[in-house]
Amino acid sequence: MFTSYYFATKTDSILDNRHIRHDLIATPPALHSNCGLCIRIFPLDIEHVIGILEEEKISHSGIYKYVENQWTRWDS
């Protein structure tokens, strides 16, 4: 989830350019977000994407995983 629409769309563009599988989607209703957008990525790509967010200085409001019908915060 992102702190702004700008960071969500910037991340979408960066991941496209780096050929990382992802989807820009509306934030699920169970989660709250400042901008209403989030990026869905594959679990195997999480550490790589976290590194990209840090490298590009992209602000986000949390990274979550969906397991057994429940959202939990990702602890890297």
Beta strands, then each sheet from edge to edge (+ up, - down):
strand 1: 22-26
strand 2: 37-41
strand 3: 64-67
strand 4: 70-73
sheet 1: 1+ 2-
sheet 2: 3+ 4-
end
